[in-house]
């Protein structure tokens, strides 16, 4: 077979609104809103520059079912650029942009195929010769709970020598971080005998299986919140004469979300803390290679600075000052500061004292070490936490342990006499 190259992308979420941060800082909010458009433009540029033969997009092109006219026009223009460069595009819709959502009346350029609600095969040609067969299916509506893999037909009706691709927006293996739409298992995908499963829906890049078949999520092209940190982009896939697929990641994002942690243990003054934070932000700027960065900053460790940070308004004032120092683009903007610092109290040693605080710390440590004690604690907290009007799930043992550990520190701070 002829070797060829294609791009696998998913979860573009064009025109994601980023409403929360737009309310906090207009400049940052507007930069974020444009980021999905720019990341999509980078995707098109990559396809042209790499001279790929086609691109597959595995769902969630738009951020919502009622997709904006602006987003649709930008996407159409991108498809037109690809068509002019001789790059075909094969697209499915996912839960964010199902087929029953609102659509403008658009004329798609030649070479663009959008799969419908039933799986179908499309043959890809290179220099007049077929090189691959793609089978895909779009979400007819937002909440698809059916295993769509069961509908895929194999083998391909085309020539047996063609490289076969399954294009699907789905949750493989019940990933708990994403809605369980179009659920299926890795075994379901293996049984289809396709060569490559081009998946979408899970925003973190991951390879579930390398070959026979390759099963791959490229992740989204632009991070949208702190949990989507690190580089975001797509995969360039090269298929050899023997039909072996190799992938390489290419970042497309223009704003990057990054966490950072500064330990206060050896820091004794607020200006030294500010300098340590600034050094961490400078490091993030270098790592981002010219991109803007939004940082979630955690202050950790035990030391004298804890007393400064717990003073009313101290962390908020620090955040304002750090934001004020953010330069022109590319900038590093601190989204929030988490104060996870502790006072200079040794809880284990303090628990040996023969007073009320010591007794309380000893007893709480015993409860946390005893599995039955944690379960009893969970039952008591659960009665309040899952009240009829709350609609919240019962807390896990891990949540109870974390809350209890936090309570021990707060108890020690409240009852320990100040020096």
C-alpha positions as CSV (number, residue, x, y, z in Angstrom):
1,X,0.0,0.0,0.0
2,X,1.0,3.6,-0.5
3,X,2.4,5.3,2.7
4,X,0.4,8.3,3.7
5,X,0.0,10.8,6.5
6,X,-3.1,12.2,8.3
7,X,-3.9,14.3,11.3
8,X,-6.1,13.1,14.1
9,X,-7.8,15.9,16.1
10,X,-10.8,16.1,18.4
11,X,-12.6,18.4,20.9
12,X,-11.9,21.7,19.3
13,X,-14.7,23.4,21.3
14,X,-14.5,26.5,19.1
15,X,-15.9,29.6,20.7
16,X,-15.8,28.3,24.3
17,X,-17.1,31.2,26.3
18,X,-14.7,31.3,29.4
19,X,-17.3,33.4,31.2
20,X,-15.8,33.1,34.7
21,X,-12.4,34.6,33.9
22,X,-13.9,37.2,31.6
23,X,-15.6,38.6,34.6
24,X,-12.4,38.7,36.6
25,X,-10.0,40.2,34.0
26,X,-11.3,41.4,30.6
27,X,-7.9,41.1,28.9
28,X,-7.4,37.5,30.0
29,X,-11.0,36.6,29.3
30,X,-10.8,37.9,25.7
31,X,-7.5,36.2,25.1
32,X,-9.0,32.9,26.2
33,X,-12.1,33.4,24.1
34,X,-10.0,33.9,21.0
35,X,-7.7,31.0,22.0
36,X,-10.0,28.3,20.6
37,X,-10.2,30.1,17.3
38,X,-6.4,30.5,17.2
39,X,-5.8,26.9,18.1
40,X,-8.1,25.8,15.3
41,X,-6.2,28.0,12.9
42,X,-3.0,26.4,14.1
43,X,-4.5,23.0,13.3
44,X,-5.3,24.1,9.7
45,X,-1.8,25.5,9.4
46,X,-0.3,22.3,10.6
47,X,-2.2,20.2,8.1
48,X,-1.1,22.4,5.2
49,X,2.6,22.6,6.4
50,X,2.8,18.9,7.0
51,X,1.2,18.2,3.6
52,X,-1.1,15.6,5.1
53,X,-3.4,13.7,2.9
54,X,-6.5,14.1,5.1
55,X,-7.6,15.0,8.6
56,X,-10.1,13.3,10.9
57,X,-11.9,15.3,13.6
58,X,-13.5,13.1,16.3
59,X,-16.4,15.3,17.6
60,X,-17.1,18.4,19.6
61,X,-16.1,20.9,16.9
62,X,-18.2,23.5,18.6
63,X,-18.7,24.1,22.3
64,X,-22.5,24.0,22.3
65,X,-25.4,22.6,20.4
66,X,-26.6,26.1,19.7
67,X,-23.3,26.9,18.0
68,X,-22.5,30.5,17.2
69,X,-22.6,31.8,13.6
70,X,-19.0,33.1,14.2
71,X,-17.8,29.6,15.2
72,X,-19.5,28.0,12.1
73,X,-18.1,30.6,9.7
74,X,-14.6,30.2,11.1
75,X,-14.8,26.4,10.9
76,X,-16.1,26.6,7.3
77,X,-13.3,29.0,6.3
78,X,-10.7,26.6,7.8
79,X,-12.2,23.7,5.9
80,X,-12.0,25.8,2.7
81,X,-8.3,26.4,3.3
82,X,-7.8,22.7,3.7
83,X,-9.8,22.0,0.5
84,X,-7.7,24.5,-1.4
85,X,-4.6,22.7,-0.2
86,X,-5.9,19.3,-1.3
87,X,-6.5,18.1,2.2
88,X,-9.7,16.1,2.7
89,X,-11.6,16.3,6.1
90,X,-13.7,13.6,7.7
91,X,-15.8,14.8,10.7
92,X,-18.1,13.4,13.3
93,X,-20.2,15.4,15.8
94,X,-20.2,14.6,19.6
95,X,-22.2,15.4,22.7
96,X,-21.4,19.1,22.6
97,X,-22.4,19.6,19.0
98,X,-25.0,16.9,18.2
99,X,-26.7,16.8,14.8
100,X,-30.0,18.0,16.3
101,X,-28.4,21.3,17.4
102,X,-28.9,24.6,15.6
103,X,-27.0,24.9,12.4
104,X,-26.6,27.7,9.8
105,X,-27.2,26.9,6.2
106,X,-23.6,26.5,5.1
107,X,-22.0,25.3,1.9
108,X,-19.1,23.0,2.6
109,X,-16.1,23.0,0.3
110,X,-15.1,19.9,-1.7
111,X,-13.5,17.2,0.2
112,X,-15.4,17.7,3.5
113,X,-17.5,14.8,4.7
114,X,-19.6,15.0,7.8
115,X,-20.8,11.6,9.0
116,X,-24.5,11.1,9.9
117,X,-26.3,9.3,12.7
118,X,-25.6,5.9,11.2
119,X,-22.1,4.5,10.6
120,X,-20.9,4.6,7.0
121,X,-17.8,3.9,5.0
122,X,-15.8,6.6,3.0
123,X,-12.8,5.7,0.9
124,X,-9.8,8.0,0.8
125,X,-7.8,8.3,-2.4
126,X,-4.3,9.5,-3.0
127,X,-3.3,10.2,-6.6
128,X,-6.4,8.4,-7.8
129,X,-5.6,5.3,-5.8
130,X,-7.6,4.2,-2.6
131,X,-5.4,4.3,0.5
132,X,-7.7,4.2,3.4
133,X,-11.3,3.5,4.4
134,X,-12.9,5.5,7.2
135,X,-16.1,4.6,9.1
136,X,-17.7,7.2,11.4
137,X,-20.9,8.1,13.2
138,X,-22.1,11.4,14.7
139,X,-24.2,11.9,17.8
140,X,-27.8,12.5,16.7
141,X,-28.5,14.1,20.0
142,X,-26.5,15.1,23.1
143,X,-27.0,12.1,25.5
144,X,-26.1,9.0,23.6
145,X,-25.9,6.1,26.1
146,X,-25.7,3.4,23.5
147,X,-22.5,1.5,22.6
148,X,-22.1,2.8,19.1
149,X,-19.3,0.4,18.3
150,X,-21.8,-2.4,18.0
151,X,-23.1,-0.6,14.9
152,X,-19.8,-0.4,13.1
153,X,-19.6,-2.8,10.1
154,X,-16.5,-4.9,9.5
155,X,-14.7,-5.8,7.4
156,X,-14.5,-2.8,5.1
157,X,-16.4,-3.2,1.8
158,X,-13.4,-1.8,0.0
159,X,-10.2,-3.6,-0.8
160,X,-8.8,-5.7,2.0
161,X,-5.4,-3.9,1.6
162,X,-6.8,-0.6,2.7
163,X,-5.9,0.9,6.1
164,X,-9.1,1.2,8.1
165,X,-10.0,3.9,10.6
166,X,-12.9,4.1,13.0
167,X,-13.9,7.7,13.8
168,X,-15.9,7.9,17.1
169,X,-16.7,10.2,20.0
170,X,-17.0,7.9,23.0
171,X,-16.0,7.1,26.5
172,X,-13.8,4.0,26.4
173,X,-13.5,2.1,29.7
174,X,-15.8,4.5,31.7
175,X,-13.4,7.3,32.3
176,X,-14.9,9.0,35.4
177,X,-13.7,12.5,34.4
178,X,-16.0,12.6,31.5
179,X,-19.7,11.9,30.9
180,X,-20.3,8.3,30.0
181,X,-21.6,9.0,26.5
182,X,-21.4,6.2,23.8
183,X,-19.8,3.9,26.4
184,X,-17.7,1.0,25.2
185,X,-14.7,-1.1,26.3
186,X,-11.3,-1.6,24.8
187,X,-12.2,-5.2,23.9
188,X,-15.2,-3.8,21.9
189,X,-12.8,-1.8,19.8
190,X,-10.4,-4.7,19.4
191,X,-13.1,-7.0,18.1
192,X,-13.9,-4.7,15.1
193,X,-10.5,-5.6,13.4
194,X,-10.0,-2.0,12.3
195,X,-6.5,-0.6,12.1
196,X,-6.8,2.7,13.9
197,X,-9.5,4.1,16.2
198,X,-9.5,7.9,16.1
199,X,-11.3,8.8,19.3
200,X,-12.7,12.0,20.8
201,X,-14.4,13.0,24.1
202,X,-11.6,12.5,26.6
203,X,-9.6,15.7,26.7
204,X,-6.3,14.2,28.0
205,X,-4.1,12.7,25.3
206,X,-3.6,9.0,25.8
207,X,-2.9,5.9,23.8
208,X,-5.0,3.0,25.0
209,X,-3.5,0.5,22.5
210,X,-0.6,1.0,20.1
211,X,-1.5,-1.4,17.3
212,X,-3.9,-4.1,16.1
213,X,-5.7,-1.8,16.4
214,X,-4.2,1.5,17.6
215,X,-6.7,3.1,19.9
216,X,-5.9,6.8,20.6
217,X,-7.3,10.0,22.1
218,X,-5.4,13.1,20.9
219,X,-6.9,15.3,23.7
220,X,-8.4,18.7,23.0
221,X,-6.6,21.4,21.1
222,X,-6.8,24.1,23.7
223,X,-7.1,23.7,27.5
224,X,-10.1,25.4,29.0
225,X,-9.6,25.2,32.8
226,X,-7.0,24.3,35.4
227,X,-7.7,20.6,35.2
228,X,-6.7,20.7,31.5
229,X,-3.0,21.7,32.1
230,X,0.0,21.1,30.0
231,X,0.4,21.0,26.2
232,X,-2.8,20.5,24.1
233,X,-2.9,19.7,20.4
234,X,-3.3,16.9,17.9
235,X,-1.6,13.9,16.5
236,X,0.2,13.5,13.2
237,X,-0.1,9.9,12.0
238,X,2.2,8.3,9.5
239,X,1.2,5.0,8.0
240,X,3.9,2.9,6.4
241,X,3.8,0.7,3.3
242,X,3.3,-2.2,5.7
243,X,0.3,-0.5,7.3
244,X,2.0,0.3,10.6
245,X,0.8,3.6,12.2
246,X,3.2,5.9,14.1
247,X,2.0,9.0,15.9
248,X,3.7,12.2,17.0
249,X,2.1,14.9,19.1
250,X,2.0,18.5,17.9
251,X,0.9,21.3,20.3
252,X,-1.7,23.7,19.0
253,X,-2.7,25.7,22.1
254,X,-2.0,29.4,22.5
255,X,-2.9,29.7,26.2
256,X,-1.6,27.1,28.6
257,X,-2.9,26.2,32.0
258,X,-0.1,25.3,34.5
259,X,0.0,24.5,38.2
260,X,2.8,25.7,40.4
261,X,3.8,25.1,44.0
262,X,6.0,27.3,46.2
263,X,7.2,25.9,49.6
264,X,7.4,28.4,52.4
265,X,9.5,26.3,54.7
266,X,12.7,28.3,54.2
267,X,11.0,31.6,53.5
268,X,10.9,34.1,56.3
269,X,9.5,37.3,54.8
270,X,6.8,38.4,52.4
271,X,9.2,40.0,49.9
272,X,11.2,36.7,49.7
273,X,8.0,34.9,49.2
274,X,7.1,37.3,46.3
275,X,10.5,36.7,44.8
276,X,10.2,32.9,45.0
277,X,6.8,33.1,43.3
278,X,8.0,35.3,40.6
279,X,10.9,33.0,39.9
280,X,8.4,30.1,39.6
281,X,6.3,32.2,37.2
282,X,9.3,33.0,35.1
283,X,10.1,29.3,34.8
284,X,6.6,28.6,33.6
285,X,7.0,31.3,30.9
286,X,10.1,29.7,29.6
287,X,8.5,26.3,29.6
288,X,5.5,27.6,27.7
289,X,7.7,28.7,24.7
290,X,6.0,31.9,23.9
291,X,2.5,31.1,24.9
292,X,0.4,32.9,27.5
293,X,0.1,31.0,30.8
294,X,-2.7,30.9,33.4
295,X,-1.3,29.6,36.7
296,X,-3.0,28.0,39.7
297,X,-0.5,28.7,42.5
298,X,-0.3,26.5,45.7
299,X,1.6,27.7,48.7
300,X,2.7,24.7,50.8
301,X,5.0,23.8,53.7
302,X,5.4,24.6,57.3
303,X,6.9,27.8,58.6
304,X,6.7,31.3,60.0
305,X,5.1,32.7,56.8
306,X,1.9,30.8,57.6
307,X,1.0,33.3,60.3
308,X,1.4,36.1,57.7
309,X,-0.7,34.3,55.1
310,X,-3.7,33.6,57.4
311,X,-4.1,37.3,58.3
312,X,-7.3,38.6,56.8
313,X,-6.8,39.7,53.2
314,X,-3.2,38.7,53.0
315,X,-3.5,36.1,50.2
316,X,-6.0,38.3,48.3
317,X,-3.5,41.2,48.4
318,X,-0.7,39.0,47.2
319,X,-2.9,37.8,44.3
320,X,-3.7,41.4,43.2
321,X,0.0,42.3,43.2
322,X,1.0,39.3,41.2
323,X,-1.6,40.0,38.6
324,X,-0.5,43.6,38.4
325,X,3.0,42.5,37.4
326,X,1.7,40.4,34.5
327,X,3.4,41.9,31.4
328,X,2.1,42.2,27.9
329,X,1.6,39.0,26.0
330,X,3.1,36.5,26.5
331,X,2.2,36.8,30.1
332,X,1.8,34.5,33.1
333,X,-1.4,35.4,35.0
334,X,-2.1,33.9,38.4
335,X,-5.7,32.6,38.4
336,X,-5.9,31.9,42.1
337,X,-3.7,31.1,45.1
338,X,-4.4,28.1,47.3
339,X,-3.0,28.5,50.8
340,X,-2.0,25.0,51.9
341,X,0.6,26.1,54.4
342,X,0.8,25.0,58.0
343,X,2.1,26.5,61.2
344,X,5.3,25.5,62.9
345,X,3.5,22.9,65.0
346,X,4.6,19.2,65.2
347,X,1.2,17.5,65.6
348,X,2.7,14.2,66.6
349,X,4.9,15.8,69.3
350,X,2.1,18.1,70.4
351,X,-0.2,15.2,70.8
352,X,1.9,13.8,73.6
353,X,1.2,16.7,75.9
354,X,-1.1,16.1,78.9
355,X,-3.7,18.8,78.1
356,X,-6.9,19.1,76.1
357,X,-5.2,19.8,72.8
358,X,-2.9,16.8,73.2
359,X,-5.8,14.5,74.1
360,X,-7.8,15.8,71.1
361,X,-4.9,15.2,68.7
362,X,-4.3,11.7,70.1
363,X,-7.9,10.7,69.8
364,X,-8.3,12.1,66.3
365,X,-5.2,10.2,65.2
366,X,-6.6,7.0,66.5
367,X,-9.9,7.6,64.7
368,X,-8.0,8.2,61.4
369,X,-6.0,5.0,61.8
370,X,-9.0,2.9,62.5
371,X,-11.1,2.0,59.4
372,X,-14.2,1.5,61.5
373,X,-13.7,4.9,63.0
374,X,-13.5,6.6,59.6
375,X,-16.7,4.8,58.5
376,X,-18.5,5.9,61.6
377,X,-17.3,9.5,61.0
378,X,-18.5,9.2,57.3
379,X,-21.9,8.1,58.4
380,X,-22.3,11.1,60.7
381,X,-21.1,13.6,58.2
382,X,-23.0,11.9,55.4
383,X,-26.3,12.5,57.2
384,X,-25.7,16.2,56.9
385,X,-23.8,16.3,53.6
386,X,-26.5,14.4,51.7
387,X,-29.5,16.1,53.0
388,X,-32.6,15.8,50.9
389,X,-32.3,19.2,49.4
390,X,-28.6,19.0,48.6
391,X,-28.6,16.3,45.9
392,X,-24.9,15.7,46.7
393,X,-23.2,12.3,46.7
394,X,-22.1,10.8,50.0
395,X,-18.5,11.7,50.8
396,X,-15.9,9.0,50.3
397,X,-13.6,7.7,53.1
398,X,-10.7,9.6,51.4
399,X,-12.7,12.9,51.6
400,X,-13.5,12.2,55.3
401,X,-9.8,11.6,56.0
402,X,-8.8,14.8,54.3
403,X,-11.4,16.8,56.2
404,X,-10.4,15.3,59.5
405,X,-6.8,16.0,58.8
406,X,-7.6,19.6,58.0
407,X,-9.7,19.8,61.2
408,X,-6.7,18.6,63.3
409,X,-4.6,21.5,62.0
410,X,-7.3,24.0,62.6
411,X,-7.8,22.7,66.1
412,X,-4.1,23.0,66.8
413,X,-4.0,26.6,65.6
414,X,-7.1,27.6,67.6
415,X,-5.9,26.0,70.9
416,X,-2.2,26.4,70.8
417,X,-1.1,29.4,72.8
418,X,0.5,32.1,70.8
419,X,4.2,32.7,71.5
